[in-house]
Amino acid sequence: MRGKNFFDNLARKVGGKTPSTTVGRRAQRALLAERSIREVLELAVRVGETMLALGASATDVTDAIRRTTKAFGVDCQIDLTFTSILVVHDGVNDGAGISLLRVVNSRLPDYDRLTRVMELSREIAADPNDIDVAETIDDPAKLEEALNQLESFHQRLDEILVAPQRFRRSMVTLWLALMAGGVGFLLGGGPLVCLLSAATTVVVDLVLQALGRWGLPAFFLQIAGAAIATGVAVGLLAALPVLPVEFAALPPALVVASGLVVLLAGMSFVGAADDAINGFPITAMGRLLEVVLLTLGLIVGIAIVLDVARGLGIDLRLVERSVQPWPSAVQVIGAAIAAAAWALASYATMRTALVVMIFGGIAYLGYDVLVTAGTEPLVATAVPALIIGILGEGLSRKLHIPATITTVCGTVPLLPGLAIYQGMLDITSSDTSDDGVLRLVQAGSIGIGIAGGVTLGRFLARQFRTRRRRRTATPEAMVMSKRQFRGTASAGPETRALYMIPDEVAVGLETGMLRIVSVDEVVDAGQADAEAAAPPAPSARPHPNVALKRGDLSARGE
């Protein structure tokens, strides 16, 4: 026994110490940091991909991604194009940089899901749990809590994505038919025009569904849809001599125009202008190229049928209004029905469709008043679009309806379907094509006026909301959690300075769901330490965040 103790003591005296240079150790902190940060980025990119595929603008998608990452204290760079989203987190001391790429393979408006996803994004940003990913590296309990919270958000997003759509596809066809009938009333057509427009739209939609199952590109689908609508009008024109109705009572041009408005409504011209104005040129060019290509498909489809009709000797004629045009009040009702029907065809809720119905009526009422006063068509469409943009953005949070839905659907009555048909008819039936080209240019300018007016209106509404909140901010509203905004220090809580911010110099702001504090003066850290022992003055309160001087926010791009 003594011998064993002797050798044990000898071994301890002779044995060396732990190597001063470690070799092959696992980077545990880096692994933990990479895991938690990757989960945050994955959630943010999934939210952005879903919103972009469902019809949101690039600005809304970028804001949602940034809100989600900042909710967990993760800074990232966002690169958004028309078909892909790239989010990159720069490497820190604990690990290398992390990047995630998502490709948007399909884009189909689904406003019910879009609304729910945007609400989820705001809930993530406003969640009361104070979790900072940087603080979870050395705290397994906080890491587990953060991962559980992220998993719960992932599951809620999965529930939104796998939930059944609000309507069957056959119901969408009926909503599109209702939309065509509303456009018929909007253009001054009688009951026969509305019924024929609705029936034509049903045929067009069924044919496009069948062609879509074959994988036919959207350009050829637009050609087919425009050709069917124009073909029905040409057949009606040929059959009018044997029908017990007059030409003015059932003008084929209104049937074509109603079908074209239905095909035009699916384009994202407003989204293209919004992306271009808000600093997303690549995404804007992608959307604009798609709009131009689909519009050319309409023009080609109309031109083919009109050229064949001209070769068969069918006398093409055009009237601006029916023999008994509806009063303005009825046309406003038709505009409201068309806007609400398009929202329902895009799977919006009944409540959303009711709001869109009001917006569509307001848009056409403003257009009718301006046209009656002798205003040019460009101004007559841009001003109502501006009003819709202001109302849509200003009421989006109170109504819990994204502004993208109300602005896109509310401006449907302003789309230039009749102008496009008139231009193509002039090109095919006149000796000179100058009048037709001018009409097509006028139709394009109307589209630009709608897009520009909506974008400017949304911008003005956001600026007004920011200024109003700055004026009415209270000291209680200025208090924010550590995860809602972090100053220049980003390493951890031990590096965050504690400043005393007087209430009279603090100004509360809000950008989306991100609350920040800007101050005119900041008490020095040494002064704060010196005054720590003394009770704070009634006019000052401690703030747990790093305070920024006024002007630093612009430099940081916040």
C-alpha positions in Angstrom: 0.0 0.0 0.0 2.8 2.3 0.9 4.5 1.3 -2.4 1.5 2.3 -4.4 1.2 5.7 -2.7 4.9 6.2 -3.3 4.7 5.6 -7.0 1.5 7.7 -7.2 3.3 10.6 -5.6 6.3 10.1 -7.8 4.1 10.1 -10.9 2.5 13.4 -9.9 5.8 15.0 -9.3 7.3 13.7 -12.5 4.2 14.2 -14.7 3.8 17.4 -16.7 1.1 20.0 -16.7 -1.7 20.8 -19.2 -0.2 21.9 -22.5 -0.1 25.6 -22.9 -0.9 25.4 -26.6 -4.1 23.5 -27.3 -4.3 21.3 -30.4 -7.4 20.0 -32.1 -10.0 21.4 -29.6 -13.6 21.8 -30.8 -14.7 25.4 -31.4 -17.7 25.0 -29.2 -18.6 28.7 -29.1 -18.3 28.9 -32.8 -20.5 25.9 -33.3 -23.2 27.3 -30.9 -23.0 30.7 -32.6 -23.3 29.2 -36.0 -26.3 27.1 -35.1 -28.3 29.8 -33.4 -27.5 32.4 -36.1 -28.3 30.1 -38.9 -31.7 29.3 -37.4 -32.5 33.0 -37.2 -31.4 33.6 -40.8 -33.4 30.6 -41.9 -36.6 31.9 -40.3 -36.0 35.4 -41.8 -35.3 34.1 -45.3 -38.4 31.8 -45.2 -40.6 34.8 -44.3 -39.1 36.9 -47.1 -39.3 34.1 -49.7 -43.0 33.5 -48.8 -43.9 37.2 -49.0 -42.1 37.7 -52.3 -43.8 34.7 -53.9 -47.3 35.9 -52.6 -47.1 39.3 -54.2 -45.3 41.6 -51.7 -43.0 44.4 -52.8 -39.3 44.3 -52.4 -39.4 47.0 -49.7 -41.9 45.1 -47.6 -39.9 41.9 -48.0 -36.6 43.6 -47.0 -38.2 45.2 -44.0 -39.7 41.9 -42.8 -36.3 40.1 -43.1 -34.5 42.9 -41.2 -37.2 43.0 -38.5 -36.9 39.3 -37.9 -33.1 39.2 -37.6 -33.0 42.3 -35.4 -35.5 40.7 -33.1 -32.8 38.2 -32.1 -29.9 40.6 -32.2 -28.4 39.4 -35.5 -27.1 41.9 -38.1 -27.2 40.9 -41.7 -26.8 42.1 -45.3 -29.8 41.6 -47.6 -29.6 41.2 -51.4 -32.9 40.9 -53.1 -33.7 40.3 -56.8 -36.8 39.3 -58.7 -36.2 35.6 -58.2 -33.8 35.2 -55.3 -33.0 36.3 -51.8 -29.5 36.3 -50.3 -29.0 37.1 -46.6 -25.4 37.2 -45.2 -24.3 37.5 -41.6 -20.7 38.8 -41.3 -18.4 36.7 -39.2 -17.6 37.7 -35.6 -14.9 36.5 -33.2 -16.8 33.3 -32.5 -17.0 32.0 -36.1 -17.1 32.6 -39.8 -19.7 34.4 -41.8 -23.0 32.6 -42.6 -25.1 33.1 -45.8 -28.4 31.7 -46.9 -29.9 31.8 -50.4 -33.5 31.2 -51.4 -34.8 31.0 -55.0 -38.4 32.0 -55.6 -39.6 29.6 -58.2 -43.2 30.7 -58.5 -45.2 33.9 -57.9 -48.9 33.7 -57.4 -50.9 36.3 -55.5 -52.5 34.9 -52.3 -53.5 37.9 -50.2 -54.9 35.8 -47.3 -51.5 34.0 -46.8 -49.6 37.3 -47.4 -51.6 39.0 -44.7 -51.0 36.2 -42.2 -47.3 36.1 -42.9 -46.8 39.8 -42.5 -48.7 39.6 -39.2 -46.4 36.9 -38.1 -43.4 39.0 -39.0 -44.6 41.8 -36.9 -45.3 39.5 -34.0 -41.8 38.2 -34.2 -40.4 41.7 -34.0 -42.8 42.6 -31.1 -42.3 39.4 -29.1 -41.7 40.4 -25.4 -39.0 37.7 -24.9 -35.7 39.4 -24.5 -33.4 36.9 -26.4 -30.0 37.9 -27.8 -28.3 35.3 -29.9 -24.9 36.6 -28.7 -25.9 35.9 -25.1 -26.8 32.3 -25.8 -23.2 31.2 -26.7 -22.2 30.8 -23.0 -25.6 30.1 -21.6 -27.1 26.7 -22.6 -30.4 27.5 -21.0 -30.8 30.7 -23.1 -29.7 28.8 -26.2 -32.4 26.2 -25.7 -35.0 28.9 -25.1 -33.9 30.7 -28.3 -34.1 27.5 -30.4 -37.5 26.6 -29.0 -38.8 30.1 -29.7 -37.4 29.9 -33.3 -38.9 26.4 -33.8 -42.3 27.7 -32.7 -42.2 30.5 -35.3 -41.1 28.0 -37.9 -44.1 25.8 -37.0 -46.5 28.8 -37.2 -45.1 29.6 -40.7 -45.5 26.0 -41.7 -49.2 26.1 -40.6 -49.8 29.1 -42.8 -48.1 27.6 -45.8 -49.9 24.2 -45.7 -53.3 25.5 -44.8 -56.0 25.1 -47.5 -56.6 28.0 -49.7 -59.6 30.2 -48.9 -61.5 29.3 -52.1 -61.6 26.5 -54.6 -60.2 27.2 -58.0 -63.8 27.1 -59.5 -64.7 29.9 -57.1 -61.8 32.0 -58.4 -63.2 31.6 -61.9 -66.6 32.9 -60.7 -64.9 35.9 -59.0 -63.1 36.7 -62.2 -66.4 36.5 -64.1 -67.9 38.9 -61.5 -65.0 41.2 -62.0 -65.5 41.2 -65.8 -69.2 42.0 -65.3 -68.3 44.9 -63.0 -65.9 46.3 -65.6 -68.7 46.1 -68.1 -70.8 48.3 -65.9 -67.8 50.5 -65.3 -67.3 51.1 -69.1 -71.0 51.9 -69.6 -72.2 48.6 -70.9 -75.7 47.2 -70.4 -76.7 43.9 -68.9 -76.0 42.0 -72.1 -72.5 43.3 -72.2 -71.9 42.4 -68.6 -73.3 38.9 -69.0 -71.3 38.3 -72.2 -68.1 39.7 -70.6 -68.6 37.4 -67.6 -69.2 34.3 -69.9 -66.1 35.2 -72.0 -64.0 35.5 -68.9 -65.1 32.1 -67.7 -64.1 30.5 -71.0 -60.7 32.4 -71.0 -59.9 31.3 -67.5 -60.8 27.6 -68.1 -58.7 27.6 -71.3 -55.8 29.2 -69.5 -56.0 26.6 -66.7 -55.9 23.8 -69.2 -52.9 25.4 -71.0 -51.2 26.1 -67.7 -51.3 22.4 -66.8 -49.1 21.8 -70.0 -46.5 24.2 -68.6 -47.1 26.8 -71.3 -45.2 30.1 -70.5 -47.2 33.1 -69.3 -46.5 35.0 -72.6 -48.4 32.5 -74.7 -51.1 32.3 -72.1 -51.6 36.1 -72.5 -51.8 35.6 -76.3 -54.4 32.9 -75.9 -56.5 34.9 -73.5 -56.5 38.1 -75.6 -57.2 36.1 -78.7 -60.2 34.4 -77.1 -61.7 37.7 -75.9 -61.1 39.4 -79.2 -62.5 36.4 -81.1 -65.7 36.5 -79.1 -66.1 40.2 -80.0 -65.4 39.6 -83.7 -67.9 36.7 -83.8 -70.5 38.9 -82.0 -69.8 41.6 -84.6 -70.4 39.2 -87.5 -73.6 37.8 -85.9 -75.2 41.2 -85.0 -77.1 41.5 -88.3 -79.1 38.4 -87.4 -79.5 39.2 -83.7 -82.5 41.2 -82.3 -80.2 43.8 -80.8 -78.6 47.0 -82.1 -74.9 47.5 -82.5 -74.8 50.3 -79.9 -76.6 48.2 -77.4 -74.1 45.4 -77.5 -70.7 46.9 -78.6 -68.1 44.2 -79.0 -65.3 46.6 -77.9 -66.6 46.6 -74.3 -66.5 42.8 -74.2 -62.9 42.8 -75.3 -62.0 45.6 -72.9 -63.6 43.8 -69.9 -61.6 40.7 -70.7 -58.4 42.7 -71.1 -58.8 44.4 -67.7 -59.0 40.9 -66.1 -55.8 39.9 -67.8 -54.1 43.2 -67.0 -55.0 43.0 -63.3 -52.5 40.2 -62.7 -49.5 42.3 -63.8 -47.2 43.9 -61.2 -46.6 47.3 -62.8 -47.3 49.1 -59.5 -44.8 46.8 -57.8 -42.2 47.5 -60.5 -42.5 51.2 -60.0 -42.5 50.9 -56.2 -39.3 48.8 -56.3 -37.6 51.2 -58.7 -38.4 54.3 -56.7 -37.4 52.6 -53.4 -33.9 51.6 -54.6 -34.3 48.0 -55.9 -33.4 48.5 -59.6 -32.7 44.8 -60.4 -36.0 43.7 -58.9 -37.8 46.6 -60.6 -36.3 45.7 -64.0 -37.3 42.1 -63.5 -40.9 43.0 -62.7 -41.0 45.6 -65.5 -39.7 43.1 -68.1 -42.4 40.7 -67.0 -45.1 43.4 -67.4 -43.8 44.5 -70.8 -43.7 40.9 -72.0 -47.2 40.1 -70.8 -48.6 43.3 -72.3 -46.9 42.4 -75.6 -48.7 39.0 -75.3 -52.0 40.8 -75.1 -51.2 43.0 -78.1 -50.1 40.1 -80.2 -53.3 38.1 -79.4 -55.5 41.1 -80.3 -53.5 41.8 -83.5 -53.8 38.2 -84.7 -57.5 38.0 -84.4 -58.2 41.5 -85.8 -55.9 40.8 -88.8 -57.8 37.5 -89.5 -61.1 39.4 -89.2 -60.0 42.0 -91.6 -59.0 39.3 -94.0 -62.4 37.8 -93.8 -64.0 41.1 -94.6 -65.6 41.7 -91.2 -66.2 45.4 -90.7 -64.7 46.4 -87.4 -66.3 49.3 -85.7 -65.9 51.0 -82.3 -68.2 53.0 -80.1 -67.1 54.7 -76.9 -70.3 54.2 -75.0 -73.5 52.2 -75.2 -76.8 53.8 -76.4 -77.9 54.1 -72.8 -74.8 54.7 -70.6 -75.1 54.3 -66.9 -74.9 57.3 -64.6 -71.7 57.9 -62.7 -73.1 56.4 -59.5 -73.7 53.0 -61.3 -70.2 53.1 -62.8 -68.7 53.7 -59.4 -70.6 50.6 -58.1 -69.2 48.7 -61.1 -65.7 49.8 -60.2 -66.1 48.8 -56.6 -67.4 45.4 -57.6 -64.5 44.9 -60.0 -61.9 45.8 -57.4 -63.5 43.6 -54.7 -63.8 40.7 -57.1 -60.1 40.8 -58.0 -59.2 40.8 -54.3 -61.4 37.7 -53.8 -59.9 36.1 -56.9 -56.5 36.6 -55.2 -57.8 34.7 -52.1 -58.4 37.7 -50.0 -60.8 37.6 -47.0 -64.3 39.0 -47.2 -63.3 41.8 -44.8 -60.4 42.7 -47.1 -62.6 42.6 -50.1 -65.1 45.0 -48.4 -62.3 47.5 -47.8 -61.0 47.1 -51.3 -64.5 47.7 -52.6 -64.6 51.1 -50.9 -61.1 52.0 -52.3 -62.0 51.0 -55.8 -65.2 53.1 -55.7 -63.1 56.1 -54.4 -60.5 55.6 -57.2 -63.0 55.6 -60.0 -65.1 58.5 -58.5 -62.0 60.6 -58.4 -61.2 59.6 -62.0 -64.7 60.5 -63.2 -64.7 63.9 -61.5 -61.3 64.8 -63.1 -62.3 63.6 -66.5 -65.5 65.5 -66.4 -63.5 68.6 -65.4 -61.5 68.2 -68.6 -58.3 66.8 -67.0 -55.9 64.8 -69.2 -56.1 60.9 -68.7 -52.6 60.7 -67.2 -53.5 63.2 -64.4 -57.0 61.8 -64.0 -55.5 58.4 -63.1 -52.4 59.5 -61.2 -54.3 61.7 -58.7 -56.8 58.9 -57.6 -53.9 56.5 -57.4 -52.1 58.9 -55.1 -55.2 59.1 -52.9 -55.4 55.3 -52.8 -51.7 55.0 -51.9 -52.1 57.5 -49.0 -55.2 55.7 -47.7 -53.8 52.2 -48.1 -50.6 52.9 -46.3 -52.1 55.2 -43.7 -54.8 52.7 -42.7 -52.8 49.5 -43.1 -52.0 49.0 -39.4 -55.4 50.1 -38.1 -57.2 47.8 -40.6 -54.6 45.0 -40.3 -54.5 44.8 -44.1 -51.1 45.2 -46.0 -51.0 48.3 -48.2 -49.9 46.2 -51.1 -53.3 44.6 -51.3 -55.4 47.7 -51.0 -53.3 49.7 -53.5 -53.1 46.9 -56.1 -56.7 45.9 -56.0 -58.1 49.4 -55.4 -56.5 50.7 -58.7 -58.0 47.9 -60.9 -60.8 50.2 -62.2 -58.1 52.6 -63.6 -56.4 50.0 -65.8 -56.4 51.0 -69.5 -58.0 47.9 -71.1 -60.2 49.8 -73.5 -57.3 52.1 -74.6 -55.2 49.0 -75.5 -58.0 47.6 -77.7 -58.6 51.0 -79.3 -55.0 51.3 -80.2 -54.8 47.8 -81.8 -58.0 48.4 -83.7 -56.7 51.7 -85.1 -53.4 50.0 -86.1 -55.2 47.2 -88.0 -58.1 49.2 -89.5 -56.5 52.5 -90.5 -54.3 53.4 -93.4 -51.8 55.0 -90.9 -50.9 53.5 -87.6 -50.0 56.8 -85.9 -53.4 57.0 -84.0 -53.0 53.5 -82.8 -49.5 54.0 -81.6 -50.5 57.1 -79.8 -53.3 55.3 -78.0 -50.9 52.5 -76.9 -48.5 55.2 -75.6 -51.4 56.7 -73.8 -52.2 53.4 -72.2 -48.6 53.0 -71.1 -48.6 56.5 -69.6 -51.8 55.6 -67.7 -50.0 52.6 -66.2 -47.0 54.8 -65.2 -49.4 57.3 -63.7 -51.1 54.6 -61.6 -47.8 53.2 -60.4 -46.2 56.5 -59.6 -49.3 57.9 -57.8 -49.6 54.8 -55.6 -45.8 54.8 -54.7 -45.8 58.5 -53.9 -48.9 58.2 -51.8 -47.4 55.3 -49.8 -44.2 57.3 -49.2 -46.1 60.4 -48.1 -48.2 58.3 -45.7 -45.1 56.8 -44.1 -43.5 60.1 -43.7 -46.6 61.6 -42.0 -46.9 58.6 -39.7 -43.2 58.9 -38.6 -43.5 62.7 -37.9 -46.8 62.3 -36.0 -45.3 59.6 -33.8 -42.2 61.8 -33.1 -44.5 64.6 -32.0 -46.7 62.5 -29.8 -44.1 60.2 -28.3 -44.2 59.7 -24.5 -41.4 58.7 -22.1 -43.1 55.4 -21.7 -43.1 54.7 -25.4 -39.4 55.5 -25.5 -38.5 52.6 -23.3 -37.4 49.6 -25.4 -35.8 46.2 -24.8 -32.3 45.3 -25.6 -33.2 43.2 -28.6 -35.3 45.9 -30.3 -32.3 48.1 -30.9 -28.6 47.9 -30.0 -26.1 50.6 -30.3 -22.5 50.6 -31.6 -21.5 47.9 -29.1 -22.4 44.4 -30.4 -20.1 42.0 -28.5 -22.3 41.3 -25.5 -23.9 42.8 -22.4 -20.5 43.3 -20.7 -19.5 45.8 -23.4 -22.8 47.8 -23.4 -22.4 51.1 -21.7 -25.1 52.4 -19.4 -26.0 56.0 -20.1 -28.4 58.4 -18.3 -30.7 59.9 -21.0 -32.7 62.9 -19.9 -36.3 62.6 -20.8 -36.5 66.1 -22.2 -33.8 65.4 -24.9 -35.0 61.9 -25.9 -37.1 61.6 -29.0 -39.0 58.4 -29.7 -39.2 57.2 -33.3 -40.4 54.0 -34.9 -39.4 52.5 -38.3 -41.7 49.5 -39.0 -41.6 47.5 -35.8 -38.2 48.8 -34.8 -38.2 51.3 -32.1 -35.1 53.5 -31.7 -34.1 56.5 -29.5 -32.2 59.5 -30.8 -30.8 62.1 -28.4 -29.3 65.6 -28.7 -26.7 64.9 -26.0 -25.3 61.9 -24.3 -24.0 61.8 -20.8 -20.4 60.6 -20.8 -19.8 57.0 -19.5 -17.4 58.3 -16.8 -20.0 60.8 -15.6 -22.5 58.0 -15.5 -20.2 55.9 -13.3 -19.6 58.8 -11.0 -23.3 59.4 -10.6 -24.2 55.8 -10.2 -24.0 55.9 -6.4 -26.3 58.9 -6.2 -30.0 58.6 -6.9 -31.0 59.7 -10.4 -32.7 63.0 -10.9 -36.4 63.0 -11.5 -35.8 64.2 -15.1 -33.5 61.3 -16.0 -33.9 57.6 -16.2 -31.3 54.8 -16.9 -31.5 53.2 -20.3 -30.0 49.7 -20.9 -28.9 50.4 -24.4 -26.0 52.2 -26.0 -27.3 55.6 -26.9 -26.5 57.2 -30.2 -26.0 60.9 -30.9 -28.4 62.5 -33.4 -27.1 61.9 -36.9 -25.6 58.5 -36.1 -28.8 56.7 -37.3 -28.5 58.1 -40.8 -24.9 57.0 -40.9 -25.9 53.5 -39.8 -28.6 53.3 -42.5 -31.3 52.6 -39.9 
